[in-house]
Amino acid sequence: MFIVGEFIPEGRKFNTFTLVLKDHEPGAIMAELKARTRLLIRYDSILGDSYVYDSDSWRDRRP
């Protein structure tokens, strides 16, 4: 999906995973996933700055 040295334009979005649900209530599954999953992404900008996206810290900031 990503190539070392490749530059990704600002604002570009990617699907990180897809769920196919059969015979399950989507709302209940999403609530469970939000409580039990974590997405951690480390990346460097074109200027060499390093960043980390951690879904746990985003979740902790929500009311």
Backbone as CSV, one residue per row, in Angstrom:
resi,resn,N_x,N_y,N_z,CA_x,CA_y,CA_z,C_x,C_y,C_z
1,MET,0.823,-1.188,0.000,0.000,0.000,0.000,0.869,1.256,0.000
2,PHE,1.890,1.276,0.817,2.776,2.433,0.896,4.186,2.011,0.509
3,ILE,4.893,2.899,-0.143,6.251,2.624,-0.590,7.199,3.557,0.149
4,VAL,8.295,3.008,0.678,9.279,3.827,1.375,9.777,4.904,0.410
5,GLY,9.786,6.142,0.883,10.232,7.259,0.056,9.125,7.897,-0.763
6,GLU,7.962,7.273,-0.796,6.824,7.836,-1.532,6.205,8.968,-0.719
7,PHE,5.784,10.020,-1.396,5.140,11.142,-0.720,3.636,11.061,-0.924
8,ILE,2.895,11.291,0.140,1.441,11.238,0.104,0.925,12.665,0.215
9,PRO,0.070,13.096,-0.713,-0.440,14.468,-0.663,-1.222,14.756,0.623
10,GLU,-1.134,15.987,1.076,-1.884,16.414,2.256,-3.371,16.200,2.012
11,GLY,-4.057,15.695,3.028,-5.499,15.505,2.942,-5.940,14.200,2.300
12,ARG,-5.016,13.435,1.780,-5.397,12.164,1.164,-5.833,11.191,2.252
13,LYS,-6.878,10.441,1.985,-7.413,9.502,2.971,-7.263,8.079,2.466
14,PHE,-7.105,7.147,3.409,-6.948,5.736,3.102,-7.890,4.920,3.973
15,ASN,-8.445,3.873,3.421,-9.159,2.892,4.228,-8.121,1.969,4.838
16,THR,-8.174,1.810,6.148,-7.211,0.938,6.807,-7.748,-0.481,6.970
17,PHE,-9.063,-0.617,6.993,-9.667,-1.944,7.026,-11.136,-1.834,6.641
18,THR,-11.703,-2.954,6.249,-13.109,-3.019,5.876,-13.741,-4.186,6.611
19,LEU,-14.906,-3.960,7.175,-15.645,-5.023,7.862,-16.880,-5.382,7.047
20,VAL,-17.112,-6.661,6.897,-18.328,-7.138,6.251,-19.123,-7.857,7.326
21,LEU,-20.305,-7.330,7.638,-21.121,-7.883,8.713,-22.329,-8.608,8.140
22,LYS,-22.556,-9.808,8.624,-23.750,-10.554,8.246,-24.485,-10.923,9.518
23,ASP,-25.755,-10.609,9.545,-26.611,-10.984,10.682,-26.131,-10.408,12.010
24,HIS,-25.527,-9.217,11.981,-25.109,-8.535,13.199,-25.562,-7.088,13.122
25,GLU,-25.832,-6.512,14.249,-26.231,-5.112,14.335,-24.983,-4.239,14.208
26,PRO,-24.851,-3.419,13.149,-23.645,-2.608,12.952,-23.314,-1.701,14.138
27,GLY,-24.299,-1.094,14.767,-24.047,-0.203,15.897,-23.363,-0.917,17.056
28,ALA,-23.811,-2.128,17.353,-23.218,-2.900,18.454,-21.786,-3.303,18.122
29,ILE,-21.549,-3.686,16.879,-20.198,-4.064,16.462,-19.265,-2.858,16.521
30,MET,-19.715,-1.701,16.047,-18.882,-0.500,16.071,-18.550,-0.085,17.501
31,ALA,-19.501,-0.174,18.402,-19.251,0.165,19.808,-18.182,-0.759,20.390
32,GLU,-18.260,-2.043,20.065,-17.268,-3.008,20.546,-15.888,-2.718,19.958
33,LEU,-15.837,-2.417,18.672,-14.562,-2.122,18.028,-13.905,-0.876,18.610
34,LYS,-14.695,0.163,18.854,-14.135,1.394,19.417,-13.523,1.152,20.787
35,ALA,-14.096,0.236,21.538,-13.586,-0.054,22.881,-12.386,-1.001,22.860
36,ARG,-12.263,-1.838,21.804,-11.260,-2.903,21.840,-10.149,-2.804,20.807
37,THR,-10.183,-1.798,19.948,-9.143,-1.707,18.919,-8.331,-0.428,19.082
38,ARG,-7.137,-0.455,18.511,-6.248,0.701,18.562,-5.532,0.817,17.216
39,LEU,-5.447,2.029,16.706,-4.707,2.293,15.484,-3.537,3.195,15.839
40,LEU,-2.329,2.726,15.542,-1.115,3.471,15.849,-0.327,3.623,14.549
41,ILE,-0.117,4.880,14.124,0.595,5.154,12.883,1.735,6.114,13.184
42,ARG,2.941,5.731,12.777,4.113,6.607,12.885,4.478,7.031,11.470
43,TYR,4.698,8.315,11.275,5.030,8.790,9.932,5.904,10.028,9.991
44,ASP,6.614,10.283,8.895,7.501,11.439,8.767,6.990,12.337,7.662
45,SER,7.055,13.644,7.898,6.636,14.607,6.883,7.730,14.770,5.837
46,ILE,7.392,15.414,4.749,8.360,15.692,3.693,9.501,16.571,4.212
47,LEU,9.243,17.311,5.297,10.260,18.173,5.902,11.100,17.441,6.947
48,GLY,10.780,16.170,7.179,11.556,15.385,8.136,10.998,15.377,9.545
49,ASP,9.847,16.026,9.774,9.230,16.005,11.102,8.538,14.656,11.313
50,SER,8.669,14.099,12.506,8.038,12.825,12.833,6.739,13.053,13.589
51,TYR,5.742,12.239,13.287,4.425,12.333,13.921,3.941,10.946,14.296
52,VAL,3.031,10.908,15.265,2.392,9.661,15.659,0.897,9.928,15.786
53,TYR,0.095,9.090,15.140,-1.356,9.119,15.353,-1.682,7.915,16.223
54,ASP,-2.314,8.155,17.345,-2.700,7.093,18.269,-4.185,7.245,18.562
55,SER,-4.997,6.311,18.103,-6.439,6.416,18.296,-6.824,6.402,19.770
56,ASP,-5.989,5.820,20.638,-6.298,5.843,22.069,-6.258,7.266,22.615
57,SER,-5.292,8.064,22.204,-5.225,9.445,22.707,-6.372,10.278,22.139
58,TRP,-6.796,9.994,20.894,-7.959,10.686,20.312,-9.215,10.317,21.093
59,ARG,-9.358,9.039,21.414,-10.535,8.557,22.133,-10.592,9.173,23.535
60,ASP,-9.413,9.344,24.182,-9.374,9.911,25.534,-9.801,11.369,25.561
61,ARG,-9.636,12.093,24.434,-10.013,13.511,24.384,-11.494,13.733,24.148
62,ARG,-12.206,12.715,23.709,-13.629,12.861,23.416,-14.421,12.908,24.721
63,PRO,-15.491,13.698,24.741,-16.304,13.786,25.974,-17.031,12.499,26.282
